[in-house]
Amino acid sequence: MDGAVVVSQRGGDFKLTLGEDLSVAYLTNDAVMAQLYLEESLAFRINTPEAAVHLVYR
C-alpha cells in the first residue's frame, strides 16, 4: 500500500466546484461517423492540511 492516501470523512475538508461551461468538441471522423466528446471544467480544493495524509512505508 505504498503511496496510499487516508482521506477525512468529517465534512468541510474538501470543496468540489463544477464549472457552468460545457463544450462539445470534435475528435475525428471517417466516411460513416464523426466522434465528438463533452468537456466540462471542475476544481477540487483541499480546505485543511489534515484533510488527507499520504502514507509511505519505509
N, CA, C, O and CB atoms as a CASP TS submission, in Angstrom:
PFRMAT TS
TARGET T0000
AUTHOR 0000-0000-0000
METHOD Language model
MODEL 1
PARENT N/A
ATOM      1  N   MET     1       0.816  -1.198   0.000  1.00  0.00           N
ATOM      2  CA  MET     1       0.000   0.000   0.000  1.00  0.00           C
ATOM      3  C   MET     1       0.852   1.251   0.000  1.00  0.00           C
ATOM      4  O   MET     1       0.379   2.306   0.422  1.00  0.00           O
ATOM      5  CB  MET     1      -0.925   0.004   1.190  1.00  0.00           C
ATOM      6  N   ASP     2       2.063   1.175  -0.447  1.00  0.00           N
ATOM      7  CA  ASP     2       2.913   2.360  -0.516  1.00  0.00           C
ATOM      8  C   ASP     2       2.290   3.375  -1.469  1.00  0.00           C
ATOM      9  O   ASP     2       1.958   3.043  -2.607  1.00  0.00           O
ATOM     10  CB  ASP     2       4.351   1.987  -0.972  1.00  0.00           C
ATOM     11  N   GLY     3       2.135   4.585  -1.012  1.00  0.00           N
ATOM     12  CA  GLY     3       1.536   5.632  -1.815  1.00  0.00           C
ATOM     13  C   GLY     3       0.044   5.809  -1.588  1.00  0.00           C
ATOM     14  O   GLY     3      -0.586   6.612  -2.277  1.00  0.00           O
ATOM     15  N   ALA     4      -0.538   5.082  -0.642  1.00  0.00           N
ATOM     16  CA  ALA     4      -1.962   5.217  -0.341  1.00  0.00           C
ATOM     17  C   ALA     4      -2.234   6.554   0.349  1.00  0.00           C
ATOM     18  O   ALA     4      -1.321   7.185   0.880  1.00  0.00           O
ATOM     19  CB  ALA     4      -2.444   4.047   0.546  1.00  0.00           C
ATOM     20  N   VAL     5      -3.478   6.970   0.333  1.00  0.00           N
ATOM     21  CA  VAL     5      -3.886   8.231   0.956  1.00  0.00           C
ATOM     22  C   VAL     5      -5.061   7.965   1.882  1.00  0.00           C
ATOM     23  O   VAL     5      -6.023   7.304   1.490  1.00  0.00           O
ATOM     24  CB  VAL     5      -4.259   9.297  -0.118  1.00  0.00           C
ATOM     25  N   VAL     6      -4.993   8.475   3.109  1.00  0.00           N
ATOM     26  CA  VAL     6      -6.108   8.424   4.049  1.00  0.00           C
ATOM     27  C   VAL     6      -6.855   9.748   3.923  1.00  0.00           C
ATOM     28  O   VAL     6      -6.254  10.816   4.035  1.00  0.00           O
ATOM     29  CB  VAL     6      -5.616   8.170   5.535  1.00  0.00           C
ATOM     30  N   VAL     7      -8.167   9.677   3.688  1.00  0.00           N
ATOM     31  CA  VAL     7      -8.969  10.874   3.420  1.00  0.00           C
ATOM     32  C   VAL     7     -10.002  11.061   4.519  1.00  0.00           C
ATOM     33  O   VAL     7     -10.669  10.109   4.925  1.00  0.00           O
ATOM     34  CB  VAL     7      -9.662  10.777   2.040  1.00  0.00           C
ATOM     35  N   SER     8     -10.131  12.292   4.998  1.00  0.00           N
ATOM     36  CA  SER     8     -11.105  12.633   6.033  1.00  0.00           C
ATOM     37  C   SER     8     -12.533  12.515   5.505  1.00  0.00           C
ATOM     38  O   SER     8     -12.803  12.823   4.344  1.00  0.00           O
ATOM     39  CB  SER     8     -10.853  14.052   6.555  1.00  0.00           C
ATOM     40  N   GLN     9     -13.442  12.068   6.367  1.00  0.00           N
ATOM     41  CA  GLN     9     -14.867  11.997   6.017  1.00  0.00           C
ATOM     42  C   GLN     9     -15.720  12.888   6.914  1.00  0.00           C
ATOM     43  O   GLN     9     -16.944  12.751   6.934  1.00  0.00           O
ATOM     44  CB  GLN     9     -15.359  10.557   6.109  1.00  0.00           C
ATOM     45  N   ARG    10     -15.095  13.793   7.652  1.00  0.00           N
ATOM     46  CA  ARG    10     -15.855  14.587   8.617  1.00  0.00           C
ATOM     47  C   ARG    10     -16.673  15.701   7.960  1.00  0.00           C
ATOM     48  O   ARG    10     -17.591  16.227   8.589  1.00  0.00           O
ATOM     49  CB  ARG    10     -14.914  15.186   9.636  1.00  0.00           C
ATOM     50  N   GLY    11     -16.374  16.068   6.739  1.00  0.00           N
ATOM     51  CA  GLY    11     -17.126  17.109   6.039  1.00  0.00           C
ATOM     52  C   GLY    11     -16.465  18.466   6.155  1.00  0.00           C
ATOM     53  O   GLY    11     -15.936  18.813   7.211  1.00  0.00           O
ATOM     54  N   GLY    12     -16.490  19.232   5.085  1.00  0.00           N
ATOM     55  CA  GLY    12     -15.932  20.575   5.073  1.00  0.00           C
ATOM     56  C   GLY    12     -14.449  20.641   4.742  1.00  0.00           C
ATOM     57  O   GLY    12     -13.899  21.735   4.619  1.00  0.00           O
ATOM     58  N   ASP    13     -13.785  19.493   4.593  1.00  0.00           N
ATOM     59  CA  ASP    13     -12.354  19.493   4.287  1.00  0.00           C
ATOM     60  C   ASP    13     -12.065  19.678   2.805  1.00  0.00           C
ATOM     61  O   ASP    13     -10.985  20.141   2.440  1.00  0.00           O
ATOM     62  CB  ASP    13     -11.731  18.209   4.760  1.00  0.00           C
ATOM     63  N   PHE    14     -13.009  19.325   1.954  1.00  0.00           N
ATOM     64  CA  PHE    14     -12.833  19.416   0.515  1.00  0.00           C
ATOM     65  C   PHE    14     -13.969  20.214  -0.100  1.00  0.00           C
ATOM     66  O   PHE    14     -15.071  20.273   0.447  1.00  0.00           O
ATOM     67  CB  PHE    14     -12.756  18.019  -0.112  1.00  0.00           C
ATOM     68  N   LYS    15     -13.687  20.829  -1.247  1.00  0.00           N
ATOM     69  CA  LYS    15     -14.739  21.533  -1.977  1.00  0.00           C
ATOM     70  C   LYS    15     -14.593  21.199  -3.458  1.00  0.00           C
ATOM     71  O   LYS    15     -13.525  21.378  -4.044  1.00  0.00           O
ATOM     72  CB  LYS    15     -14.665  23.083  -1.734  1.00  0.00           C
ATOM     73  N   LEU    16     -15.670  20.716  -4.050  1.00  0.00           N
ATOM     74  CA  LEU    16     -15.712  20.421  -5.474  1.00  0.00           C
ATOM     75  C   LEU    16     -16.565  21.478  -6.151  1.00  0.00           C
ATOM     76  O   LEU    16     -17.734  21.652  -5.808  1.00  0.00           O
ATOM     77  CB  LEU    16     -16.268  18.990  -5.745  1.00  0.00           C
ATOM     78  N   THR    17     -15.986  22.181  -7.106  1.00  0.00           N
ATOM     79  CA  THR    17     -16.700  23.219  -7.835  1.00  0.00           C
ATOM     80  C   THR    17     -16.796  22.802  -9.293  1.00  0.00           C
ATOM     81  O   THR    17     -15.782  22.678  -9.980  1.00  0.00           O
ATOM     82  CB  THR    17     -15.995  24.601  -7.692  1.00  0.00           C
ATOM     83  N   LEU    18     -18.007  22.587  -9.759  1.00  0.00           N
ATOM     84  CA  LEU    18     -18.227  22.237 -11.159  1.00  0.00           C
ATOM     85  C   LEU    18     -18.483  23.505 -11.949  1.00  0.00           C
ATOM     86  O   LEU    18     -19.270  24.358 -11.539  1.00  0.00           O
ATOM     87  CB  LEU    18     -19.408  21.246 -11.314  1.00  0.00           C
ATOM     88  N   GLY    19     -17.812  23.621 -13.081  1.00  0.00           N
ATOM     89  CA  GLY    19     -17.971  24.808 -13.919  1.00  0.00           C
ATOM     90  C   GLY    19     -19.325  24.829 -14.596  1.00  0.00           C
ATOM     91  O   GLY    19     -19.974  23.796 -14.757  1.00  0.00           O
ATOM     92  N   GLU    20     -19.731  25.993 -14.980  1.00  0.00           N
ATOM     93  CA  GLU    20     -21.003  26.138 -15.666  1.00  0.00           C
ATOM     94  C   GLU    20     -20.823  26.090 -17.181  1.00  0.00           C
ATOM     95  O   GLU    20     -21.789  26.250 -17.928  1.00  0.00           O
ATOM     96  CB  GLU    20     -21.676  27.441 -15.257  1.00  0.00           C
ATOM     97  N   ASP    21     -19.604  25.874 -17.631  1.00  0.00           N
ATOM     98  CA  ASP    21     -19.358  25.796 -19.058  1.00  0.00           C
ATOM     99  C   ASP    21     -19.293  24.338 -19.496  1.00  0.00           C
ATOM    100  O   ASP    21     -18.690  23.505 -18.819  1.00  0.00           O
ATOM    101  CB  ASP    21     -18.060  26.531 -19.427  1.00  0.00           C
ATOM    102  N   LEU    22     -19.905  24.041 -20.610  1.00  0.00           N
ATOM    103  CA  LEU    22     -19.909  22.703 -21.168  1.00  0.00           C
ATOM    104  C   LEU    22     -19.620  22.842 -22.655  1.00  0.00           C
ATOM    105  O   LEU    22     -20.271  23.627 -23.344  1.00  0.00           O
ATOM    106  CB  LEU    22     -21.271  21.965 -20.906  1.00  0.00           C
ATOM    107  N   SER    23     -18.654  22.089 -23.148  1.00  0.00           N
ATOM    108  CA  SER    23     -18.256  22.177 -24.547  1.00  0.00           C
ATOM    109  C   SER    23     -18.461  20.841 -25.238  1.00  0.00           C
ATOM    110  O   SER    23     -18.249  19.781 -24.649  1.00  0.00           O
ATOM    111  CB  SER    23     -16.792  22.622 -24.668  1.00  0.00           C
ATOM    112  N   VAL    24     -18.872  20.905 -26.478  1.00  0.00           N
ATOM    113  CA  VAL    24     -18.898  19.735 -27.350  1.00  0.00           C
ATOM    114  C   VAL    24     -17.759  19.943 -28.331  1.00  0.00           C
ATOM    115  O   VAL    24     -17.701  20.964 -29.016  1.00  0.00           O
ATOM    116  CB  VAL    24     -20.303  19.552 -28.087  1.00  0.00           C
ATOM    117  N   ALA    25     -16.850  18.973 -28.400  1.00  0.00           N
ATOM    118  CA  ALA    25     -15.664  19.129 -29.230  1.00  0.00           C
ATOM    119  C   ALA    25     -15.566  17.993 -30.240  1.00  0.00           C
ATOM    120  O   ALA    25     -16.082  16.897 -30.022  1.00  0.00           O
ATOM    121  CB  ALA    25     -14.403  19.181 -28.361  1.00  0.00           C
ATOM    122  N   TYR    26     -14.904  18.276 -31.329  1.00  0.00           N
ATOM    123  CA  TYR    26     -14.698  17.319 -32.412  1.00  0.00           C
ATOM    124  C   TYR    26     -13.428  16.528 -32.160  1.00  0.00           C
ATOM    125  O   TYR    26     -12.399  17.108 -31.815  1.00  0.00           O
ATOM    126  CB  TYR    26     -14.628  18.035 -33.777  1.00  0.00           C
ATOM    127  N   LEU    27     -13.480  15.217 -32.325  1.00  0.00           N
ATOM    128  CA  LEU    27     -12.320  14.360 -32.141  1.00  0.00           C
ATOM    129  C   LEU    27     -11.796  13.846 -33.479  1.00  0.00           C
ATOM    130  O   LEU    27     -10.640  14.094 -33.822  1.00  0.00           O
ATOM    131  CB  LEU    27     -12.669  13.190 -31.228  1.00  0.00           C
ATOM    132  N   THR    28     -12.617  13.142 -34.229  1.00  0.00           N
ATOM    133  CA  THR    28     -12.213  12.592 -35.522  1.00  0.00           C
ATOM    134  C   THR    28     -13.451  12.176 -36.307  1.00  0.00           C
ATOM    135  O   THR    28     -14.563  12.185 -35.779  1.00  0.00           O
ATOM    136  CB  THR    28     -11.253  11.386 -35.339  1.00  0.00           C
ATOM    137  N   ASN    29     -13.254  11.820 -37.547  1.00  0.00           N
ATOM    138  CA  ASN    29     -14.361  11.307 -38.348  1.00  0.00           C
ATOM    139  C   ASN    29     -13.832  10.385 -39.443  1.00  0.00           C
ATOM    140  O   ASN    29     -12.649  10.401 -39.784  1.00  0.00           O
ATOM    141  CB  ASN    29     -15.174  12.469 -38.963  1.00  0.00           C
ATOM    142  N   ASP    30     -14.745   9.585 -39.981  1.00  0.00           N
ATOM    143  CA  ASP    30     -14.470   8.796 -41.179  1.00  0.00           C
ATOM    144  C   ASP    30     -15.658   8.987 -42.121  1.00  0.00           C
ATOM    145  O   ASP    30     -16.443   9.914 -41.924  1.00  0.00           O
ATOM    146  CB  ASP    30     -14.239   7.263 -40.836  1.00  0.00           C
ATOM    147  N   ALA    31     -15.808   8.152 -43.120  1.00  0.00           N
ATOM    148  CA  ALA    31     -16.877   8.318 -44.108  1.00  0.00           C
ATOM    149  C   ALA    31     -18.266   8.085 -43.526  1.00  0.00           C
ATOM    150  O   ALA    31     -19.259   8.545 -44.090  1.00  0.00           O
ATOM    151  CB  ALA    31     -16.655   7.375 -45.263  1.00  0.00           C
ATOM    152  N   VAL    32     -18.346   7.371 -42.395  1.00  0.00           N
ATOM    153  CA  VAL    32     -19.644   6.997 -41.832  1.00  0.00           C
ATOM    154  C   VAL    32     -19.984   7.754 -40.555  1.00  0.00           C
ATOM    155  O   VAL    32     -21.148   8.084 -40.332  1.00  0.00           O
ATOM    156  CB  VAL    32     -19.672   5.522 -41.557  1.00  0.00           C
ATOM    157  N   MET    33     -18.990   8.035 -39.710  1.00  0.00           N
ATOM    158  CA  MET    33     -19.268   8.530 -38.372  1.00  0.00           C
ATOM    159  C   MET    33     -18.303   9.642 -37.976  1.00  0.00           C
ATOM    160  O   MET    33     -17.143   9.651 -38.386  1.00  0.00           O
ATOM    161  CB  MET    33     -19.195   7.393 -37.366  1.00  0.00           C
ATOM    162  N   ALA    34     -18.798  10.572 -37.177  1.00  0.00           N
ATOM    163  CA  ALA    34     -17.953  11.601 -36.556  1.00  0.00           C
ATOM    164  C   ALA    34     -17.941  11.350 -35.055  1.00  0.00           C
ATOM    165  O   ALA    34     -18.982  11.042 -34.475  1.00  0.00           O
ATOM    166  CB  ALA    34     -18.470  13.056 -36.884  1.00  0.00           C
ATOM    167  N   GLN    35     -16.773  11.478 -34.411  1.00  0.00           N
ATOM    168  CA  GLN    35     -16.666  11.287 -32.967  1.00  0.00           C
ATOM    169  C   GLN    35     -16.534  12.647 -32.290  1.00  0.00           C
ATOM    170  O   GLN    35     -15.644  13.438 -32.602  1.00  0.00           O
ATOM    171  CB  GLN    35     -15.457  10.374 -32.613  1.00  0.00           C
ATOM    172  N   LEU    36     -17.433  12.889 -31.370  1.00  0.00           N
ATOM    173  CA  LEU    36     -17.441  14.107 -30.578  1.00  0.00           C
ATOM    174  C   LEU    36     -17.230  13.734 -29.118  1.00  0.00           C
ATOM    175  O   LEU    36     -17.392  12.572 -28.746  1.00  0.00           O
ATOM    176  CB  LEU    36     -18.769  14.897 -30.769  1.00  0.00           C
ATOM    177  N   TYR    37     -16.870  14.708 -28.289  1.00  0.00           N
ATOM    178  CA  TYR    37     -16.770  14.460 -26.855  1.00  0.00           C
ATOM    179  C   TYR    37     -17.208  15.696 -26.093  1.00  0.00           C
ATOM    180  O   TYR    37     -17.167  16.811 -26.611  1.00  0.00           O
ATOM    181  CB  TYR    37     -15.334  14.061 -26.461  1.00  0.00           C
ATOM    182  N   LEU    38     -17.627  15.481 -24.856  1.00  0.00           N
ATOM    183  CA  LEU    38     -18.054  16.561 -23.972  1.00  0.00           C
ATOM    184  C   LEU    38     -16.913  16.920 -23.035  1.00  0.00           C
ATOM    185  O   LEU    38     -16.151  16.052 -22.609  1.00  0.00           O
ATOM    186  CB  LEU    38     -19.319  16.160 -23.170  1.00  0.00           C
ATOM    187  N   GLU    39     -16.800  18.188 -22.720  1.00  0.00           N
ATOM    188  CA  GLU    39     -15.762  18.654 -21.805  1.00  0.00           C
ATOM    189  C   GLU    39     -16.364  19.690 -20.860  1.00  0.00           C
ATOM    190  O   GLU    39     -17.072  20.602 -21.288  1.00  0.00           O
ATOM    191  CB  GLU    39     -14.551  19.251 -22.587  1.00  0.00           C
ATOM    192  N   GLU    40     -16.071  19.534 -19.558  1.00  0.00           N
ATOM    193  CA  GLU    40     -16.566  20.464 -18.548  1.00  0.00           C
ATOM    194  C   GLU    40     -15.435  20.783 -17.581  1.00  0.00           C
ATOM    195  O   GLU    40     -14.596  19.926 -17.307  1.00  0.00           O
ATOM    196  CB  GLU    40     -17.796  19.876 -17.791  1.00  0.00           C
ATOM    197  N   SER    41     -15.405  21.985 -17.071  1.00  0.00           N
ATOM    198  CA  SER    41     -14.355  22.365 -16.125  1.00  0.00           C
ATOM    199  C   SER    41     -14.789  22.024 -14.703  1.00  0.00           C
ATOM    200  O   SER    41     -15.976  22.038 -14.377  1.00  0.00           O
ATOM    201  CB  SER    41     -14.026  23.874 -16.243  1.00  0.00           C
ATOM    202  N   LEU    42     -13.792  21.714 -13.858  1.00  0.00           N
ATOM    203  CA  LEU    42     -14.057  21.491 -12.450  1.00  0.00           C
ATOM    204  C   LEU    42     -12.809  21.828 -11.651  1.00  0.00           C
ATOM    205  O   LEU    42     -11.695  21.813 -12.175  1.00  0.00           O
ATOM    206  CB  LEU    42     -14.500  20.034 -12.191  1.00  0.00           C
ATOM    207  N   ALA    43     -13.013  22.132 -10.383  1.00  0.00           N
ATOM    208  CA  ALA    43     -11.907  22.424  -9.469  1.00  0.00           C
ATOM    209  C   ALA    43     -12.155  21.657  -8.173  1.00  0.00           C
ATOM    210  O   ALA    43     -13.267  21.649  -7.645  1.00  0.00           O
ATOM    211  CB  ALA    43     -11.774  23.972  -9.198  1.00  0.00           C
ATOM    212  N   PHE    44     -11.112  21.018  -7.673  1.00  0.00           N
ATOM    213  CA  PHE    44     -11.188  20.259  -6.428  1.00  0.00           C
ATOM    214  C   PHE    44     -10.204  20.884  -5.466  1.00  0.00           C
ATOM    215  O   PHE    44      -8.998  20.864  -5.714  1.00  0.00           O
ATOM    216  CB  PHE    44     -10.884  18.733  -6.648  1.00  0.00           C
ATOM    217  N   ARG    45     -10.699  21.444  -4.365  1.00  0.00           N
ATOM    218  CA  ARG    45      -9.857  22.175  -3.423  1.00  0.00           C
ATOM    219  C   ARG    45      -9.832  21.479  -2.067  1.00  0.00           C
ATOM    220  O   ARG    45     -10.862  21.025  -1.568  1.00  0.00           O
ATOM    221  CB  ARG    45     -10.352  23.619  -3.268  1.00  0.00           C
ATOM    222  N   ILE    46      -8.640  21.402  -1.481  1.00  0.00           N
ATOM    223  CA  ILE    46      -8.472  20.875  -0.130  1.00  0.00           C
ATOM    224  C   ILE    46      -8.450  22.076   0.814  1.00  0.00           C
ATOM    225  O   ILE    46      -7.569  22.928   0.706  1.00  0.00           O
ATOM    226  CB  ILE    46      -7.154  20.001   0.004  1.00  0.00           C
ATOM    227  N   ASN    47      -9.411  22.152   1.738  1.00  0.00           N
ATOM    228  CA  ASN    47      -9.548  23.315   2.617  1.00  0.00           C
ATOM    229  C   ASN    47      -8.646  23.269   3.846  1.00  0.00           C
ATOM    230  O   ASN    47      -8.261  24.320   4.359  1.00  0.00           O
ATOM    231  CB  ASN    47     -10.970  23.439   3.059  1.00  0.00           C
ATOM    232  N   THR    48      -8.302  22.082   4.326  1.00  0.00           N
ATOM    233  CA  THR    48      -7.465  21.973   5.522  1.00  0.00           C
ATOM    234  C   THR    48      -6.312  21.003   5.253  1.00  0.00           C
ATOM    235  O   THR    48      -6.496  20.020   4.536  1.00  0.00           O
ATOM    236  CB  THR    48      -8.304  21.500   6.746  1.00  0.00           C
ATOM    237  N   PRO    49      -5.139  21.260   5.809  1.00  0.00           N
ATOM    238  CA  PRO    49      -3.987  20.389   5.542  1.00  0.00           C
ATOM    239  C   PRO    49      -4.148  18.971   6.094  1.00  0.00           C
ATOM    240  O   PRO    49      -3.530  18.043   5.573  1.00  0.00           O
ATOM    241  CB  PRO    49      -2.745  21.006   6.126  1.00  0.00           C
ATOM    242  N   GLU    50      -4.958  18.784   7.127  1.00  0.00           N
ATOM    243  CA  GLU    50      -5.140  17.447   7.686  1.00  0.00           C
ATOM    244  C   GLU    50      -6.263  16.670   6.992  1.00  0.00           C
ATOM    245  O   GLU    50      -6.649  15.601   7.465  1.00  0.00           O
ATOM    246  CB  GLU    50      -5.430  17.546   9.171  1.00  0.00           C
ATOM    247  N   ALA    51      -6.782  17.178   5.903  1.00  0.00           N
ATOM    248  CA  ALA    51      -7.863  16.515   5.181  1.00  0.00           C
ATOM    249  C   ALA    51      -7.417  15.207   4.539  1.00  0.00           C
ATOM    250  O   ALA    51      -8.212  14.276   4.416  1.00  0.00           O
ATOM    251  CB  ALA    51      -8.415  17.437   4.122  1.00  0.00           C
ATOM    252  N   ALA    52      -6.156  15.129   4.130  1.00  0.00           N
ATOM    253  CA  ALA    52      -5.638  13.902   3.515  1.00  0.00           C
ATOM    254  C   ALA    52      -4.193  13.691   3.971  1.00  0.00           C
ATOM    255  O   ALA    52      -3.416  14.640   4.071  1.00  0.00           O
ATOM    256  CB  ALA    52      -5.724  13.975   1.951  1.00  0.00           C
ATOM    257  N   VAL    53      -3.852  12.446   4.241  1.00  0.00           N
ATOM    258  CA  VAL    53      -2.498  12.107   4.687  1.00  0.00           C
ATOM    259  C   VAL    53      -1.931  11.068   3.740  1.00  0.00           C
ATOM    260  O   VAL    53      -2.536  10.016   3.536  1.00  0.00           O
ATOM    261  CB  VAL    53      -2.493  11.580   6.161  1.00  0.00           C
ATOM    262  N   HIS    54      -0.785  11.350   3.163  1.00  0.00           N
ATOM    263  CA  HIS    54      -0.098  10.433   2.244  1.00  0.00           C
ATOM    264  C   HIS    54       0.707   9.422   3.055  1.00  0.00           C
ATOM    265  O   HIS    54       1.521   9.811   3.892  1.00  0.00           O
ATOM    266  CB  HIS    54       0.832  11.213   1.259  1.00  0.00           C
ATOM    267  N   LEU    55       0.489   8.128   2.817  1.00  0.00           N
ATOM    268  CA  LEU    55       1.189   7.082   3.542  1.00  0.00           C
ATOM    269  C   LEU    55       2.375   6.585   2.735  1.00  0.00           C
ATOM    270  O   LEU    55       2.246   6.273   1.551  1.00  0.00           O
ATOM    271  CB  LEU    55       0.243   5.925   3.871  1.00  0.00           C
ATOM    272  N   VAL    56       3.532   6.513   3.382  1.00  0.00           N
ATOM    273  CA  VAL    56       4.735   5.977   2.765  1.00  0.00           C
ATOM    274  C   VAL    56       5.345   4.972   3.725  1.00  0.00           C
ATOM    275  O   VAL    56       5.645   5.313   4.869  1.00  0.00           O
ATOM    276  CB  VAL    56       5.751   7.109   2.409  1.00  0.00           C
ATOM    277  N   TYR    57       5.530   3.748   3.280  1.00  0.00           N
ATOM    278  CA  TYR    57       6.143   2.715   4.108  1.00  0.00           C
ATOM    279  C   TYR    57       7.601   2.600   3.742  1.00  0.00           C
ATOM    280  O   TYR    57       7.947   2.499   2.565  1.00  0.00           O
ATOM    281  CB  TYR    57       5.427   1.358   3.941  1.00  0.00           C
ATOM    282  N   ARG    58       8.455   2.613   4.743  1.00  0.00           N
ATOM    283  CA  ARG    58       9.905   2.552   4.507  1.00  0.00           C
ATOM    284  C   ARG    58      10.439   1.203   4.873  1.00  0.00           C
ATOM    285  O   ARG    58      11.639   0.959   4.744  1.00  0.00           O
ATOM    286  CB  ARG    58      10.638   3.629   5.295  1.00  0.00           C
TER
END
